[in-house]
Amino acid sequence: MPDDRPVPPASGWRVEPLVFSLHDFLRTGSFEDLRIGQPKDQVRSRVPEPLSWALTSDGTESDLWSYGRLDLIFMDGKLSSVFCDNLGGLGDESAEEDHITVDPWFLTDPLPEMADVRRRLADAGLALRETKVAEYLRAYRRDLVIEGSEVTLMFEADRPGAPLAAFWLDRTPG
């Protein structure tokens, strides 16, 4: 029975930590030349060993690799999602311990409210559109999608000012 640990590439895991810029990710939907839809082996050859992992799909190897607060999720052997829902302290990651350094751009504690995020992104030339969420979630959640990158920003609509709660890029590989 496998231990679900990600299999290292033949050349060994990358030694240098990942570098994640929130600004660049929101603008392009990628970081470190990692893109949704890339084969798992291609991603594996470009990243350090994950800080943690979780067995998800067929039970042979982890499909969720975590680097600090950032998760890489694989489906059908391809990168299908970059996800972060623990935004408090984003940027406090340790290159040595978490295998990633993060430039959180404007995400500092306290987390920004929806109006501030809209303003900051508009000032950076990033266009947004609001997406509909399921009716049962509308009292609790609002989602904005950044045009071009298609990164989703989720806000807690049931809290004053609707603070930012998560961001992700999620496309099921076709």
C-alpha positions as CSV (number, residue, x, y, z in Angstrom):
1,M,0.0,0.0,0.0
2,P,1.5,3.4,-1.0
3,D,2.0,6.0,1.7
4,D,0.4,8.7,-0.5
5,R,3.7,10.7,-0.5
6,P,4.3,12.5,-3.8
7,V,6.8,10.6,-5.9
8,P,10.0,12.6,-6.4
9,P,11.2,13.3,-9.9
10,A,14.1,11.2,-11.2
11,S,16.4,14.1,-10.7
12,G,15.1,14.8,-7.2
13,W,13.0,17.6,-5.8
14,R,14.0,21.1,-6.6
15,V,16.0,22.7,-3.8
16,E,15.0,26.3,-4.2
17,P,11.6,27.4,-2.7
18,L,8.7,28.4,-5.0
19,V,8.2,32.1,-5.4
20,F,4.6,33.2,-5.5
21,S,3.6,36.8,-6.4
22,L,-0.1,37.4,-5.7
23,H,0.0,40.4,-8.2
24,D,1.4,38.2,-11.0
25,F,-1.0,35.3,-10.2
26,L,-4.0,37.6,-10.3
27,R,-2.8,39.1,-13.6
28,T,-1.8,35.9,-15.4
29,G,-3.3,32.9,-13.6
30,S,0.1,31.3,-13.3
31,F,3.3,31.5,-11.3
32,E,6.8,30.0,-11.7
33,D,5.7,28.9,-15.2
34,L,3.1,26.6,-13.6
35,R,-0.2,26.6,-15.4
36,I,-3.5,24.9,-15.1
37,G,-3.6,21.8,-17.3
38,Q,0.1,20.9,-17.1
39,P,0.8,17.2,-16.6
40,K,1.7,16.3,-13.0
41,D,5.1,15.0,-14.0
42,Q,5.9,18.4,-15.6
43,V,4.8,20.2,-12.4
44,R,6.7,17.7,-10.3
45,S,10.0,18.4,-12.2
46,R,9.6,22.2,-11.4
47,V,8.7,22.3,-7.7
48,P,10.3,21.4,-4.3
49,E,8.9,18.6,-2.2
50,P,5.5,19.7,-0.9
51,L,5.2,20.6,2.8
52,S,2.2,18.4,3.1
53,W,-0.1,16.3,0.9
54,A,-3.3,14.4,0.9
55,L,-4.5,11.3,-0.9
56,T,-7.4,12.1,-3.0
57,S,-8.2,10.5,-6.4
58,D,-7.3,6.8,-7.2
59,G,-5.4,6.2,-4.0
60,T,-2.0,5.7,-5.6
61,E,-0.4,9.1,-4.9
62,S,-1.3,12.4,-3.4
63,D,-3.3,14.8,-5.7
64,L,-3.1,17.7,-3.2
65,W,0.3,19.3,-2.6
66,S,0.6,22.1,-0.1
67,Y,3.2,24.8,0.1
68,G,2.5,27.0,3.1
69,R,-1.1,28.3,2.6
70,L,-1.1,27.5,-1.1
71,D,-2.4,24.2,-2.5
72,L,-1.8,22.6,-5.9
73,I,-4.5,20.2,-6.8
74,F,-4.3,17.6,-9.5
75,M,-7.1,15.8,-11.3
76,D,-6.6,13.1,-14.0
77,G,-2.9,13.5,-13.9
78,K,-3.0,17.3,-14.6
79,L,-2.8,20.5,-12.5
80,S,-6.4,21.5,-12.1
81,S,-6.4,24.1,-9.3
82,V,-4.3,26.6,-7.4
83,F,-6.1,27.3,-4.2
84,C,-5.6,29.4,-1.0
85,D,-8.3,29.8,1.7
86,N,-6.2,30.7,4.7
87,L,-5.3,34.3,3.9
88,G,-4.6,35.6,7.3
89,G,-0.8,35.9,7.5
90,L,-0.3,35.2,3.8
91,G,3.3,36.2,3.1
92,D,4.6,34.9,6.5
93,E,5.6,31.6,4.9
94,S,9.1,30.4,5.5
95,A,11.2,29.4,2.5
96,E,13.0,26.8,4.6
97,E,9.9,25.3,6.2
98,D,7.1,25.9,3.7
99,H,9.2,25.6,0.5
100,I,7.6,28.8,-0.8
101,T,8.0,32.6,-0.5
102,V,5.0,34.7,-1.0
103,D,4.6,38.4,-2.0
104,P,1.0,39.0,-0.7
105,W,0.8,42.4,-2.5
106,F,-2.0,44.2,-0.6
107,L,-3.3,41.2,1.4
108,T,-2.4,42.1,5.0
109,D,-4.2,41.7,8.3
110,P,-6.9,42.7,8.6
111,L,-8.0,41.2,5.3
112,P,-9.3,43.8,2.8
113,E,-13.0,44.2,2.2
114,M,-14.7,43.8,-1.2
115,A,-14.8,47.6,-1.9
116,D,-11.1,47.9,-1.2
117,V,-10.2,44.9,-3.3
118,R,-12.2,46.3,-6.2
119,R,-10.4,49.6,-5.9
120,R,-6.9,48.1,-5.7
121,L,-7.5,45.8,-8.6
122,A,-8.9,48.6,-10.7
123,D,-5.9,50.8,-9.9
124,A,-3.7,47.9,-11.1
125,G,-5.7,47.8,-14.4
126,L,-7.4,44.4,-13.6
127,A,-11.0,44.2,-14.7
128,L,-13.5,42.2,-12.6
129,R,-16.9,40.6,-13.0
130,E,-19.2,39.3,-10.3
131,T,-20.3,35.7,-10.7
132,K,-23.4,34.1,-9.4
133,V,-23.1,31.6,-6.6
134,A,-25.7,29.0,-5.7
135,E,-28.8,30.6,-4.1
136,Y,-28.2,28.8,-0.8
137,L,-24.8,30.5,-0.6
138,R,-25.8,34.0,-1.5
139,A,-26.3,35.2,2.0
140,Y,-22.8,34.1,2.9
141,R,-20.6,34.5,-0.2
142,R,-19.8,36.8,-3.1
143,D,-17.4,35.9,-5.9
144,L,-15.5,38.1,-8.2
145,V,-13.5,36.8,-11.2
146,I,-10.6,38.6,-12.7
147,E,-10.9,39.0,-16.4
148,G,-8.1,37.4,-18.4
149,S,-6.6,35.2,-15.6
150,E,-10.0,33.9,-14.5
151,V,-8.8,33.8,-10.9
152,T,-11.8,33.8,-8.5
153,L,-11.8,35.9,-5.3
154,M,-14.3,34.7,-2.7
155,F,-15.7,37.2,-0.1
156,E,-17.6,36.5,3.1
157,A,-20.9,38.4,2.4
158,D,-22.3,37.7,5.8
159,R,-19.6,39.7,7.6
160,P,-19.4,43.5,7.7
161,G,-17.6,44.9,4.6
162,A,-17.5,41.3,3.0
163,P,-13.8,40.6,3.7
164,L,-11.8,38.5,1.2
165,A,-11.7,34.8,2.3
166,A,-10.1,32.8,-0.5
167,F,-8.7,32.9,-4.0
168,W,-8.3,30.2,-6.6
169,L,-7.9,29.3,-10.2
170,D,-9.8,26.1,-11.0
171,R,-10.3,24.6,-14.4
172,T,-11.0,20.9,-14.9
173,P,-8.6,19.6,-17.5
174,G,-10.4,18.6,-20.7
